[in-house]
């Protein structure tokens, strides 16, 4: 379905006049269609895409904070209709009708974000659910969700009102079992985290951030000028660790018979739920190198290529690069013990 056909279809489907005839409206819909995971756009997906642009424009006209948003951030973190792996839902008209008047008294986007999170906390509670993410409307009507679903809900509301929001998460904590996901909002020209408590840069895990190995943000597509840890066909993982805690770089040098080992797999792990859990991984280049920015806690690193392996325990240094040699060989795995520093 072309951009023009999508617009005409939705206008016919909705039975009303277009909100705008500007080129921006068409360009924004085109950008979503190029980047959205769904390759077959039906009636439901069309309405979601249409409302993603329409309600951004309604909010931009109503609230002054839309003028502060860089173009790439506006597209990826306001227009895009999905936060994680939840189903597409046409949530923006619903949330707009509920909260638009309440946000009229907010002086800026920071105040609006905190207002949204206070409201979210009043209508939802934490409860474990299945591994398959609920959509924001399903979470609202059920009244509960796990941390990622609460993030999806609150960030979706922020996007409805033109406030850039994205998922951030710790794959595994390095100091205790479990993991966590929360929301970053772009307000005042910078990204800030917000979670339970509805206060920017202050929540229950703030005191634990210096014990964290890796913090990742999720972006649709591939954003520029970001530390990309991993790319998928429709999304990227951004390394945000430096923004949360003192950090350093581990430079893994993988060799085989004294030569750089190209295309060797490197896995970086922390201890969680009674086992070594991977938090990041990748492959070496022709130079045998793979690097990763981490918090100042110990990690277990493992490299493998064609049955040969190497492993070690390494700890980053603040604002420095630690060279970590992994020499591939044939090892017999024996029971052993080791210690990991968690600060």
N, C-alpha and C positions, 0 to 999 in steps of 0.2 A: 504494500500500500504506500503510495507516494505521500509526501507531506501535504500537498494540496488536497488530495482525495481524503486524507485523514481528517483535515479540518472541515471539509464539506460534509463528510460522513457524520462527525460529531455534532455539527450544527443542525443537521437534519434530525439526528437521533435525539438531541436535546430539545429541538423545537424552539430555538430562540436565536436572537441576533448575535453576531460575533462580538466579543468583548473589545477587540481591537483589530485593525487591518494593517498594522505596522509590519515591516520586514522582520523585526525582532521576534514577533510571535511565530512566524514561519520558521525562522532560523533556529529558535529554541526547540520547537517541536522536532525539527530535522536532527538537531544534536542528540536529543533523547533517543530517537529512533535508531541513530547510528550506533549508540553505545549501550542500548538496553539489551539484556540477556535474551529476551524473547525474540525469535527470528520470524515468527508468525504473529502478526498483529491483528487481532480480532476486535469485536465491538467493545468488550470489557477493557482490553489493553488500550484501545484508542481513547476511551473516556478518561482513563488514568493519566495518559500522556497529555491530553488536552487540559485537564484540570491542573496538572503540575505547572503548566505555563500560565493558565488563567489566574490561578490563585497567587502565584508569584506577582503577577502584574497588579492584582487587587491589593496585595499587601504593600507593594512598592508605591502605589498611589496613596495608601492610607498612612504608612509609617515611614518616618524619615530615615531609619537606619539602613534601608536598602541602598542608599547612595554610597555607603562605606565599603561595599563588597567588590573585590577584584573579580574580573569576568570569569576566569577559570574556576575560582572558588564558587561563584554564583551557580555555574552550570553543574559542577560535580556534586555540590553539597546543599543546594537549594532545589534546583530543578529535578535532579535525578529522583525517581520515585521509589527507590529501594535502598535500605540501609545494609542488609546482610543477605540472608537466604530466605527471608520471609516471602510469602505469596504476594503478588501485586494486589493492592486494594485501593479503592477510590476513597481515601480517607480525608482528603483536604476539604471538601465542602462540609463534611461533618464537624471537623475540629474548628473550622472557621466560624461556623454558626454558633458554636458553644463559647469560644474564647475571644472573638474579635473585639467586642465591646470592653472586656476586662483589660485588654492590652492598650486601649486608647490612653490610659493614664500613665503608661510607662514612658519615661523620659528618653530611654535609649535601649539598645538591643540587649545590653547586660541585664537591665532591670526586667525586660520582657522574658529573657531566658529563665531567670530565677522565678518569675511569676508562673511560667509554664511548668517548671519542675515542682513548684509547691502544689499546683493543681494536680499534676500527675500523681504525686505522693498521696493526695487526698482521695483519689479514686481507685488506686491500685495498691496491691500488697505483693510482697515477694512470695513465690511458691514455685518449687521445682515442677517442671513439666517435661514433656518428651523432648528428645534431641531435635526434632523438627520444629523450626521457629514458627510461632504464631504471628499472624499479621497484626498491625496496630488496632484494627477494629475488633478483632477476635479477643485481643488482650483487654480492651476496654469493656466489652460485654461480659467477659468471664470475671474481671475484677482482679486478676493476678497474672503473674508471669515470672520466669526466672530472670537473671540479671540481663541477659542479652535481649530478651523480649521487652523488658522495661526500658532498656536503651532504645530499642526500635520504636517503641511507643513515644517516648519523650522527644527523641530526635525527629520523628515524623511530624510531631506537632510544631517543633521549631521550624522545620522546613516549610510547613504550611504558611507561616507568618514571615517568610523571607529571611530567617536566621540560619546561616549555614551551620549544619550539624553533621557529625560523622561518628562512626563506631570506633572506639579505641579499646584494646583489650590486652591482658597479660595471658599468653598461652598457658603458662603454669607459674604459680608463685614459686620462688626459690626458698622461702622460709617456712612455708606451711602447705598442707595439701589443698588442692582446689585451684581455681583460676577466677577471672572476673572480667566483665565487659562493662564499659560505661560510655558516656557521651562527651565529645569535645564540641564546643560551639565557637564560631568565629565572631567575636565581638570586640569593638574598639581596635580593630586592625590586627588582632592576634588570636591564636587558638587558646582556649581555656577549658579546663575540665570541669564537669559538674555531674553530680550523682545524688545519692541520698543526702538529704539535708538542704538541697536547693541553693547552695552558696558556691559561687565560682571559686575554683581552686582550693576547696576545703571540703573534705568528706571523711568517711570512716577509715579509708585506706591511706590518707595523706601521710601519716607517720610511718607507713611501711614502704614507701616508694624507694627509699635508699637501700632496701633489701631486695629490690626487684632486678632481675637479669635483663628482661626485654619487654618493651612496651610497643605495640603495633597499632597503627591506624589503617582503616580500610577506605580505599578510594575507587570509584568506578574509573575504568580506563587507566591510563598512565599519566599522572600529573607531572609537570615539570618542576625542577629544582627541589626534589624531594629525595630522601635516602630510601630507595626502593629495595626491599629485602626479597620480595618474590612477586612475580607477575603471573596472573591467570589470563584466560582469553578475554575476560571482560572486567577485570579488577586488579588492583595492586595492593600490596602490603607495604606500609611506610614505617620505617624505624623512627619512633618518637622518644626513645629512651633518654636522649640528651635533654629533652624538655621536661623530664620528670625527676632525674637524679644525676649525681656525678657519674660520669661514664668514661670509658676508654675503648680502644680498638684492639681486638685480637686479630692478628694477621696470621692465618694458618698457612704454613709452607709445607706442602705435601710432596714428598720425594719417593722415588723408587729406583733402587740401585744407584743412588747418588744423583739422579737426574729428576727435573721437575715432572711430576705426575699430572698429566692433563686428564680432565674429565673424571677425576676422583671425587667420589661423594664425601662431603663433610657434614656431619650431624652434630649439632650443639645441644646439650641436654642439661636439665636440672633434675634434682631428686624430688619426686612428687608422687603421692599415693603408692609408696613402697617400691618405686621403680625409677629408672632413668627415663625421663620424658623429653622428647625433642621439642625445642622451642623455635629452632630455625635450622635451615640446612640448604646446601647448594652444591655446585660442582666447581672444581678448579678450572682455571683457564690454561692456556698453553704454558704459562709461567708457573703453574702448580700452586697458584695463590687463591685464597678465599678469605675475605675479611668481614668482620661484623662488629658493630658498635654495641657494647653491653654495659649494664650497670656493674658496679664494683663488687661483684660476688663471684664465687668460683663456679665454673661450668665443667662438665665432662664432655670432651670432644672426641669423636670417633670418625675415622676415615676408612674408606673401603674402595677397592678397585680390583675386579676380576679375582675375587677370593683372597686377596692380600689386604691386611688391615693394619691400622695403627690407632693408638688412643692415648689420651693424657688428660690431666686436670690443669686448668689454667685460670688465672684471675687477672682481669684488666687493671690497669693503673689509671688514675684520674688524668684525663686530657692527654693521654700518651698512647703509644702503640706498642703492644707486646708481641714479639715474634714467637710463634708456636710451631715447632718442628714436629711433623708427623711423618715418620719414615715407614713406608709400607713394607710389610713382611709377612711371613707365615708364623702365626702365634698359636700356641695351645692355650685356651682360656682356662684359667684355674681360679678357684675361689680365692678372694682377696678382700681386703677392707681398705677404705680410703675416706678422707675427710673433705668436705666442701665448705668453704667459707661463705657465710651468709651475712656478714657485716655485723 
